[in-house]
Amino acid sequence: MRFFVRVKPNAKEEKVTGEGTNFTVAVKAPPREGKANTAVIAALAAHFNVPKSQVNIVAGHVARHKVIEISP
């Protein structure tokens, strides 16, 4: 399953909002050295109740808009 994510780094609280194929993920981590990407993967894995190894960033590694894939 692939969907689009807009990331908000340096947020006060971590949360995942949205439905369908468009989500917004707020993370506390800064957008440096891949810390925000790691936090996004952890937040989405917790939201969808899957292991972090099944969540993959397909596109947008250095952008706020990302394409995420969750493999079965």
Secondary structure as a PSIPRED ss2 file (coil, helix, strand):
# PSIPRED VFORMAT (PSIPRED V4.0)

   1 M C   1.000  0.000  0.000
   2 R E   0.000  0.000  1.000
   3 F E   0.000  0.000  1.000
   4 F E   0.000  0.000  1.000
   5 V E   0.000  0.000  1.000
   6 R E   0.000  0.000  1.000
   7 V E   0.000  0.000  1.000
   8 K E   0.000  0.000  1.000
   9 P C   1.000  0.000  0.000
  10 N C   1.000  0.000  0.000
  11 A C   1.000  0.000  0.000
  12 K C   1.000  0.000  0.000
  13 E C   1.000  0.000  0.000
  14 E C   1.000  0.000  0.000
  15 K E   0.000  0.000  1.000
  16 V E   0.000  0.000  1.000
  17 T E   0.000  0.000  1.000
  18 G E   0.000  0.000  1.000
  19 E E   0.000  0.000  1.000
  20 G C   1.000  0.000  0.000
  21 T C   1.000  0.000  0.000
  22 N E   0.000  0.000  1.000
  23 F E   0.000  0.000  1.000
  24 T E   0.000  0.000  1.000
  25 V E   0.000  0.000  1.000
  26 A E   0.000  0.000  1.000
  27 V C   1.000  0.000  0.000
  28 K C   1.000  0.000  0.000
  29 A C   1.000  0.000  0.000
  30 P C   1.000  0.000  0.000
  31 P C   1.000  0.000  0.000
  32 R C   1.000  0.000  0.000
  33 E C   1.000  0.000  0.000
  34 G C   1.000  0.000  0.000
  35 K H   0.000  1.000  0.000
  36 A H   0.000  1.000  0.000
  37 N H   0.000  1.000  0.000
  38 T H   0.000  1.000  0.000
  39 A H   0.000  1.000  0.000
  40 V H   0.000  1.000  0.000
  41 I H   0.000  1.000  0.000
  42 A H   0.000  1.000  0.000
  43 A H   0.000  1.000  0.000
  44 L H   0.000  1.000  0.000
  45 A H   0.000  1.000  0.000
  46 A H   0.000  1.000  0.000
  47 H H   0.000  1.000  0.000
  48 F H   0.000  1.000  0.000
  49 N C   1.000  0.000  0.000
  50 V C   1.000  0.000  0.000
  51 P C   1.000  0.000  0.000
  52 K H   0.000  1.000  0.000
  53 S H   0.000  1.000  0.000
  54 Q H   0.000  1.000  0.000
  55 V E   0.000  0.000  1.000
  56 N E   0.000  0.000  1.000
  57 I E   0.000  0.000  1.000
  58 V E   0.000  0.000  1.000
  59 A E   0.000  0.000  1.000
  60 G C   1.000  0.000  0.000
  61 H C   1.000  0.000  0.000
  62 V C   1.000  0.000  0.000
  63 A C   1.000  0.000  0.000
  64 R C   1.000  0.000  0.000
  65 H E   0.000  0.000  1.000
  66 K E   0.000  0.000  1.000
  67 V E   0.000  0.000  1.000
  68 I E   0.000  0.000  1.000
  69 E E   0.000  0.000  1.000
  70 I E   0.000  0.000  1.000
  71 S C   1.000  0.000  0.000
  72 P C   1.000  0.000  0.000
